[in-house]
Amino acid sequence: MLFTQPQFETALQEVTAQVSPKILLPNSSQLPKIPLYLFETLPSTNQTLWEILVEGATPPTLVIAAQQTAGRGQWGRQWQSEIGGLYLSLALTLKLQANHSSQLTFCSAWGIARVLREYGIPVFLKWPNDLILKDKKLGGILTETRVQQGYITQAVVGVGINWCNCPPETGISLESFCQDQPSAKITSLAIVAAIVLYGLLAGYQFSLEEGLEKLRLFYQDLLYRS
């Protein structure tokens, strides 16, 4: 079973209180109110969110599912999406030069990793979009965009995180890691979802305020080196 909307809102309040504002969102108490769509099962959170936007929803909008039957990964790969993981997509409105599309993946991955580290999870980043924990894949990011006249005007950022699902041999479960590490402070899937949302918003805001070059430097500080 997925968490409820009130449980998610409580988790988001907890994350906002936990994360150091000076690191990410100075005005974190003013997080935007984001419409949330919760599903037990769907083909793809990214696909469903695009459909919701076509029907008239406006970004920012959030879709979360307990399971995907046709989850998408980088380069057209299928993302294993069993029950127990987090499958989340966030829609954003922006104006970004199309040739800077990688900035969205940079800031999304960095923001999520940075918040996870605030919770005692020593996550690293593997180019271009993987979250690495203890030399294994914890999660991944897929960014899809809509371009008009050379500018990205809408984006959907999809994130998959292994929580209590059984990951492949190359993956790792965040819940198992937290149970073995007293310093890790994540206790529920709702907290994971709140961390991811906060990280996405914070990473994007950081890229707007500090610029792409500074973001790249911060991203490189967390690069995984096997």
N, C-alpha and C positions, 0 to 999 in steps of 0.2 A: 504493500500500500504506500502511496505517496503521501506526503504531509499535506495538511490543509493550508488555506490561505492565512488564517490567523496564526498558525504555527510558523509560517514563513515570515510574517510581519514581525513576530516576536524575535525570531532568529536574526532578522536584519537589524533590529534595534540593538541586539547583543553585539553583533559584529561592529556596528557603528561605535558602540561604547568601547570595544576592545582595541580597535585599530588606532594607532597614533595619528591624529589628524595632520600633524606637520609633515608626515611622510607622503600622504596621498591627497585627501580631500580636506582642505582647510575649512570648508563649509559643510562638513559631512552631516551636520544636524539638519541640513536643508536638502537631503536627497529627494529627487523628484518622485512624485507619486506615479508609479508605473502600473498600467493595467496588466494583470497576471492571468494567464490561461493555463490550467492544470489538466493533464491527461494521464490516464493510466497507461494506455498504449496508443501509439500512432506510428505511421511509417517513418517520418523524419520531423524533428522539431523545426529545422530550417524550412523545409517545404511547407509545413503547416503554417508557420509564421508568415511566409510570403503570401499564402492564400488569405490569411486574416487581414493582411495589409491591403490586398486587392479588394476585399470586401468593405474596406473603408476605415479600418483602424489606423491610427497615426502613431508613429514612433515618439518616445520610446515605448515599446510593448514587449512583454516577456512571455515566452512559452516554456513550460517545463513538463517533462514526461517521465513516467516510471520505467518505460520500455520503448524502444524503437524497433520496428521490424525491417526498416530499410535505411538505417542511419548512414550518413555519408561522411567520408573522411577526405583527407588531402589527396589530390591527384586522382579523384574518382574512386578511391578505395572504399570498401564497406567498413563501417565502424561497428564492432561487436557491441550490442546494446542490450544486455540482459537486465532483468529486474534486479534492483539493488544498486545500480549506478545512477549517476546524475546526468541527465540529458536536457540541456538548457539552450535556448536561443534568445538573443536580445536584438531588437530592431532599433536602429539609430537613424536620425536625419542629420546630414552633414553636408559640407561643401569642401571636398578634398580633390586635388588634382588626381586624375586617374592614374598617372604614373607614380603616385605616392601610395598606392593601395596597400603595399606591404606595411605601411605605418599602422594600419588597423590591427594586423596580426601582431606586430611588435608590441603595441601598447596593451592589447588584450592579454597576451601571454605574460608580459611583465607585471601588469596590474594584479592578475590572479596569483602569480607566484609571490609577489610582494606581500599580499594579504595572508596567504598560506604561511609564509615565514613568520608573520606576526603571531600565528597560532602554533608556532613551534614545529612546523613542517619544513624541513630543509630541501625545498624544491629547487631544481635547476631547469633551464630551458634548452631544448635541443632544436636547432634550426630545422624547419622554420616555425613549427607550431606545436611541439610536444612538451609536456610537463614531465620531468624525470625525477624520480624519488628512489634512492638506493640503487641506482643504475638500471631501474626498470621504469616502464611507461606508466605514469599515473593517469594521464589524460591527454587530450588533444583539442585543437581549435580549428574550426573551418569558417572562414569569412567569405561571404558572398555579397556582391554589390550590384547596384544599378547605376549606370553612367548616362549622363546627359550633357552634351556639348563639352566633352572633355573633362567633366567633373563627376565624381561619385556623389550622388545625392541621397542615396539610401544604402544602408548596409544591414545585413543580418549576420551576427556573430554567434556561431554555434559552438558549444563546449560540451565535451563528454569527460566525466571524471569517474574512476573506479572507486566506489565506496564499499559496499558489502557484497557486491557481485563477485563471481569467480572469474578473475581476469585470465587471459592467456598466459603462457609461460613467460612471455616477455613483459608482462604487466605486473602491477602491484595494487593491492587493496588498501585504501586509505584507512578504513576502519581497523584492519589488522595492525597496521603500522601504529595507529594511535593507542591501541590496547597494549602494545609492547613498549611504548615510550611515555613515561609519566609526564614529560614536558609538553607533549602534544595535547591540545585543549579542544579538539573537535569531538562532539558527542552525538551528532545526528546528521542525517541527510539534509534537513532543513538548514542547519548551520553551513554545510558545504555549499548549498545553493545561494545562501546569503553572501558568503565569502566570494563566490564567483561573480555575482551581480555587482557587489561593491568593487571588486577588482576590475571588472570591465569598465565601469563608470569612472573609477579613479585613474586607470591607465589612459583612457581617452582624454580625460580632463588634463592630465599631466602632459600629454602630447600637445594639446592646444596651448597650454600656458608656457611650456618650456621648450617646445620645438623638437623636430625630428632628430637633430644631431645629439642633443642631450639624452633623448630617449634611447638612442642607439648605444650610447656609452653605458647607461644603466642596464640595458638589456645584455650587453656584453659582460657585465659584471656577474651575471647569473648564468652565463653560458655553460652548458654541460661539457665537460672534457673527460672522456673515457680513459 
